[in-house]
Amino acid sequence: MSDDNWPTPLPRPGDDDETPGADASVFAVFAPPDDPPPSDEPLESGESSEAAALGVEPSGAGLSVRSGPPAASGVGTAVLGAGGADRVVGSRRRIGPLSWIGAVLLGVWLVAMPLTSSVTELRQNTQIIVMVLAVLGVNIATGYGGMISLGHGVFVAVGAFAAAYAVDDLALPWVLSILAGAAFAGVIGALVGLPALRIKGIHLALVTLGLAIVFQPLAKRVPAFSGGVSGRAVGAELVPPSWFGTSRWAEGLYHYLICLVVVGLAMWLTHNIIKSRPGRAMRAVRDNDTAAAVYGVNLVASRVSTFAVSASLAGLAGALGIVLVPFASQESYPFQESLVLYATAVLGGLGSLWGSVLGVAIREVFSRIGELLGDVSGLGPLGEFLRLLDEEQFVFGVLLVALTFVFPRGLIGMFNRRKT
Amino acid sequence: MTDMMLKAEDLHARYGAVEVLRGLDFEVPDGNVVVILGANGAGKTTTLRALCNMCTTTGTVTMEGDDISRAKTADIVRRGVAHVPQGRGTFPELSVMDNLKIGAYTRKDNEVGADVDRWFEIFPRLEERRDQLAGSLSGGEQQMLAVARALMCRPRLLLLDEPSLGLAPLIIEDLFERFAQLNKETGLTMLLVEQNANLALDMADYGYVIESGEIALHGPADQLKNDPAVQEAYLGA
């Protein structure tokens, strides 16, 4: 009996506005000029007669995209018309050269970083790796579930507090405590997801932002859980087995490896969830909830569980955080942190797991380049300007402004145009 | 009455204070293709929405003898009514394959893959694009996808809302040929709402013409096709 109309889904940012010009400039910057385009569909000039039947449509913006027979060549064919442009999508997903370069760089860094880092640097870098999970959490809610969340910092905090409570007050082993942190955040996330059943878009964004703002004063009032104003120190330590070594560096390496494994497992699990039946329903609800409901998808269950999964990823990040730094305080989670998580997720690319990795990575890389440039001296007025780059916030802000123009679908758009 | 797939009696529908349907009576016999013709705003889309209980209605709708006037939309879908909405309503950011799998969301059997292959035979273009995002398909392909997705829930009655909308004439013809093929090969009952009277009446067994929410004219399709009033209003003769 609802009066719902069949909504034509709003165009998502960057859906159709990628011009060939923008693509060309991307490739010009990131690929050697002699390389073939790193997109996964080399242009083919031959066009079989079957394209005439249905692939050609006068109302299209001067472009028809057509793929070759999947079994035969597995190579998509893009027939570019004169003026217009559309997204070019291959018939099979392939790993382009840029992705290989990215994967190799990441692999090398993951091996070389701990070997060349001081104890402090190793811990800081591990914290950055863990942050991928929080960004991934935002990505699940927003990129896959279509529910904007500006409050995921709350779930990170809740995960940290719950894990600290479990490991200290309940004296649970670390494994269980970390899982408890994620689970508790998931429960809170499901509750927070309830408003998402009724409100959408910008209004949901405001509601989640409101929760993030409310969190700090609230956390101060429940000292048993959060340690109150000053926060809570975590007494238990995650000590490596004796054969692993007893130095502080060995302990740091142990924590790094554990976090790396957990992050990897969580990403693998998330990937499987997204590809599964409930994951497909989640994405269908994002694209067109009325149509999804008509095909029998339970909107309430889908939205609430999406938010729960998304929040438990953020909670997992919080729980791993107290392994690295045995302290949790509401002070570390002002609502601005939630905004940064959201911005990082968008920066990397919503609707792509690797987009979240990329978002965190690019933010770190640029902030470090900024630090290096900011330290250059003897350049006069230019040096004064460069000093600005020393400030992480400045660099991140500039990144957001610049990259949103170049990659409206996030940086992952550089690697492939296809979202899951 | 068992050979009557769907029957509407005194069907009214309103959006707020505006009454759009003012007492329609029509029948869709099992295995037939029935077309509802009408100008913009006549109430064609509303008729389909009213059948699925997607707007405020009064009157009686029976499906195979059972009253479904008060049933929930999702339950009507489970009874075997699939609605291909105007504007297609595909999931643009899902692949063609994922779109089809959502169509089979409520099914528990293991013949989903076989069904996909079956509709790929009728719409081979979809198979070529099985891994592409639905939003990247052309309008005609999206319409095929919307129909194939609806077929994935194994409907016994397919409601098609202006499938020709915004498509080039050649593509419309192709699409209607496939609809006719579907009806002939599977015996699928179809209720089609159209402005493209020529093609629709060629394919249909029976037709209704509605004007301002009331049935102005009805009869067997070939008879309607030769009716001077219909020819003047819809066939441009």
HADDOCK unambig.tbl for C-alpha pairs under 7 A between the chains (distance, minus, plus):
assign (segid A and resid 1 and name CA) (segid B and resid 53 and name CA) 5.52 0.50 0.50
assign (segid A and resid 1 and name CA) (segid B and resid 54 and name CA) 5.30 0.50 0.50
assign (segid A and resid 1 and name CA) (segid B and resid 55 and name CA) 5.52 0.50 0.50
assign (segid A and resid 1 and name CA) (segid B and resid 56 and name CA) 6.06 0.50 0.50
assign (segid A and resid 2 and name CA) (segid B and resid 54 and name CA) 5.48 0.50 0.50
assign (segid A and resid 2 and name CA) (segid B and resid 55 and name CA) 5.86 0.50 0.50
assign (segid A and resid 3 and name CA) (segid B and resid 54 and name CA) 6.02 0.50 0.50
assign (segid A and resid 3 and name CA) (segid B and resid 55 and name CA) 5.07 0.50 0.50
assign (segid A and resid 6 and name CA) (segid B and resid 89 and name CA) 6.96 0.50 0.50
assign (segid A and resid 8 and name CA) (segid B and resid 89 and name CA) 6.54 0.50 0.50
assign (segid A and resid 54 and name CA) (segid B and resid 140 and name CA) 6.95 0.50 0.50
assign (segid A and resid 54 and name CA) (segid B and resid 171 and name CA) 6.20 0.50 0.50
assign (segid A and resid 55 and name CA) (segid B and resid 138 and name CA) 6.68 0.50 0.50
assign (segid A and resid 57 and name CA) (segid B and resid 138 and name CA) 6.70 0.50 0.50
assign (segid A and resid 57 and name CA) (segid B and resid 168 and name CA) 6.82 0.50 0.50
assign (segid A and resid 58 and name CA) (segid B and resid 168 and name CA) 6.83 0.50 0.50
assign (segid A and resid 67 and name CA) (segid B and resid 128 and name CA) 6.55 0.50 0.50
assign (segid A and resid 67 and name CA) (segid B and resid 129 and name CA) 6.62 0.50 0.50
assign (segid A and resid 68 and name CA) (segid B and resid 128 and name CA) 6.95 0.50 0.50
assign (segid A and resid 69 and name CA) (segid B and resid 128 and name CA) 5.64 0.50 0.50
assign (segid A and resid 70 and name CA) (segid B and resid 128 and name CA) 6.13 0.50 0.50
assign (segid A and resid 87 and name CA) (segid B and resid 136 and name CA) 6.65 0.50 0.50
assign (segid A and resid 89 and name CA) (segid B and resid 132 and name CA) 6.28 0.50 0.50
assign (segid A and resid 90 and name CA) (segid B and resid 132 and name CA) 6.79 0.50 0.50
assign (segid A and resid 91 and name CA) (segid B and resid 129 and name CA) 6.09 0.50 0.50
assign (segid A and resid 91 and name CA) (segid B and resid 131 and name CA) 5.56 0.50 0.50
assign (segid A and resid 91 and name CA) (segid B and resid 132 and name CA) 5.80 0.50 0.50
assign (segid A and resid 92 and name CA) (segid B and resid 131 and name CA) 6.34 0.50 0.50
assign (segid A and resid 280 and name CA) (segid B and resid 98 and name CA) 6.83 0.50 0.50
assign (segid A and resid 281 and name CA) (segid B and resid 102 and name CA) 6.82 0.50 0.50
assign (segid A and resid 284 and name CA) (segid B and resid 91 and name CA) 5.98 0.50 0.50
assign (segid A and resid 287 and name CA) (segid B and resid 91 and name CA) 5.20 0.50 0.50
assign (segid A and resid 287 and name CA) (segid B and resid 92 and name CA) 6.46 0.50 0.50
assign (segid A and resid 287 and name CA) (segid B and resid 93 and name CA) 6.53 0.50 0.50
assign (segid A and resid 288 and name CA) (segid B and resid 91 and name CA) 6.13 0.50 0.50
assign (segid A and resid 291 and name CA) (segid B and resid 89 and name CA) 6.41 0.50 0.50
assign (segid A and resid 294 and name CA) (segid B and resid 73 and name CA) 6.84 0.50 0.50
assign (segid A and resid 294 and name CA) (segid B and resid 74 and name CA) 5.55 0.50 0.50
assign (segid A and resid 294 and name CA) (segid B and resid 77 and name CA) 6.82 0.50 0.50
assign (segid A and resid 295 and name CA) (segid B and resid 102 and name CA) 6.73 0.50 0.50
assign (segid A and resid 295 and name CA) (segid B and resid 103 and name CA) 5.75 0.50 0.50
assign (segid A and resid 295 and name CA) (segid B and resid 105 and name CA) 6.36 0.50 0.50
assign (segid A and resid 296 and name CA) (segid B and resid 74 and name CA) 6.10 0.50 0.50
assign (segid A and resid 296 and name CA) (segid B and resid 105 and name CA) 6.41 0.50 0.50
assign (segid A and resid 296 and name CA) (segid B and resid 106 and name CA) 5.80 0.50 0.50
assign (segid A and resid 420 and name CA) (segid B and resid 94 and name CA) 6.70 0.50 0.50
